[in-house]
Amino acid sequence: MSAGGAFGGNRGLRPIPPEKGVFPLDHMHLCDLEKKEYLSCLKSSGHNSEKCRHLSKKYLQCRMEKNLMAKQDMSELGFGKESNMEASGQNVNERIDNQG
């Protein structure tokens, strides 16, 4: 038998923590309402995620509050510019039209 251990695993080496984006499942259903709102929005909008960004943000905030994922600033998760645009009253289509 090789020194690598059963099934080729390295015994004695410390495991490497998972990459960012891997987080515990919500076994206790702490954020079920937010998840269901987001999935319902996706279904009703023809899976246009831009129309459901506010619910995606709400879901991520819930996960952070319940320690189901690491706490991060929402701008690091892609919500910085979008929230500024929402405050100005611009919608997604206006942003796209103005860029082109």
Secondary structure, DSSP 8 states (H G I E B T S, - for coil): --TT-GGG--TTS------TT-----TT-TTHHHHHHHHHHHHHTTS-GGGGHHHHHHHHHHHHHTTSS----GGGGT-HHHHHHHHHT--HHHHHHHH-
